[in-house]
């Protein structure tokens, strides 16, 4: 009885699986990453007794925008399609008499019948269609539970300190390599693989990657409040930091990041402000203006002194005189600022020279870029036999006339017999004589 039942099951199953299938996938929700394809069997369809996880040769598979389809046979990926449209699976190991030549299809069907009989009438085969959501997966919230170190560099004021920042926001990612995601993450899921199964892991890795990404931004000498305006650089830095875990391992990539305002501890924010205020005082003019403002505030305070305005003004005058005895008052500061404005940006070193890069040098080579000292330019004109350099036709020292020019071919070096009266062309190389040949 067992053999008869196996034979009947093998024959019935093989005949039922001769029909071509039509696989499709409804619109994927935003929380679904992977879903198994559905086999359409309407009320008027005769393909109602086909085996599960069997795809007959010549079956059609519909692929929509924002989806990628893969076919897995016996646990191995055999087909991939990411283009929207209709895909025909014509290389299936499950034969159909409705595809290809009838004779070969019948022959292959009998082979399948014999194989199923040896497995008790079962298919002994597993073929599946999976659809991947390749759209941008948005609204992934994150926040830093602990402060992240950030180096603040401002060469204009000589600032180079490490501060602690906190940030929060949302990011989006997408599946860029479905094969890696199937192989290393979801595998042969029964129905669907949703974001909740991996979101906690991704969020933890995302926050861990913020520190090296912020390190990349600190190299651009950005201040913490400027990070939100450089979202593109942050996205590239995050993808670079997550390449090993996301891109190479899971086939995921960060698409966009939206940050809320960056927050600093009060002591770090005050430290930066104090450094900026101190840098302002490096300019004597600004320092003088600050001193004048302080004196004006002192005058207001003296006028409202409860002990009498006169006592207040006397105290203020003593303070101002003390500042004057120290050699520094507003007028002196203004004078220093005007002197600095009138001085050139970089005064040349005595006995030295200025390189093209702007550095001052005294030796034969620039200490900054290594360029050699330029050769001194010779004065234009002609030198008389007495050693005087002249511009006119006669020597201004001895009255000797300017000698006639001597010609020599600048190409081959040939010298005419009369060096003052050369031919039109060099008889050795044919180069015409011109002003470049004069010596």
HELIX and SHEET records of a PDB file:
HELIX    1   1 UNK A    2  UNK A   16  1                                  15    
HELIX    2   2 UNK A  102  UNK A  118  1                                  17    
HELIX    3   3 UNK A  178  UNK A  181  1                                   4    
HELIX    4   4 UNK A  182  UNK A  186  3                                   5    
HELIX    5   5 UNK A  195  UNK A  197  5                                   3    
HELIX    6   6 UNK A  199  UNK A  218  1                                  20    
HELIX    7   7 UNK A  224  UNK A  229  5                                   6    
HELIX    8   8 UNK A  231  UNK A  241  1                                  11    
HELIX    9   9 UNK A  243  UNK A  247  3                                   5    
HELIX   10  10 UNK A  248  UNK A  250  1                                   3    
HELIX   11  11 UNK A  266  UNK A  280  1                                  15    
HELIX   12  12 UNK A  284  UNK A  303  1                                  20    
HELIX   13  13 UNK A  309  UNK A  325  1                                  17    
HELIX   14  14 UNK A  330  UNK A  342  1                                  13    
HELIX   15  15 UNK A  435  UNK A  437  5                                   3    
SHEET    1   A 4 UNK A  38  UNK A  39  0                                        
SHEET    2   A 4 UNK A  22  UNK A  24 -1                                        
SHEET    3   A 4 UNK A  59  UNK A  63  1                                        
SHEET    4   A 4 UNK A  85  UNK A  89 -1                                        
SHEET    1   B 5 UNK A  76  UNK A  81  0                                        
SHEET    2   B 5 UNK A  67  UNK A  73 -1                                        
SHEET    3   B 5 UNK A 127  UNK A 133 -1                                        
SHEET    4   B 5 UNK A  32  UNK A  36 -1                                        
SHEET    5   B 5 UNK A 192  UNK A 194 -1                                        
SHEET    1   C 3 UNK A 137  UNK A 143  0                                        
SHEET    2   C 3 UNK A 168  UNK A 175 -1                                        
SHEET    3   C 3 UNK A 252  UNK A 259 -1                                        
SHEET    1   D 3 UNK A 148  UNK A 154  0                                        
SHEET    2   D 3 UNK A 159  UNK A 166 -1                                        
SHEET    3   D 3 UNK A 263  UNK A 264 -1                                        
SHEET    1   E 2 UNK A 353  UNK A 354  0                                        
SHEET    2   E 2 UNK A 360  UNK A 361 -1                                        
SHEET    1   F 2 UNK A 382  UNK A 383  0                                        
SHEET    2   F 2 UNK A 389  UNK A 390 -1                                        
END                                                                             
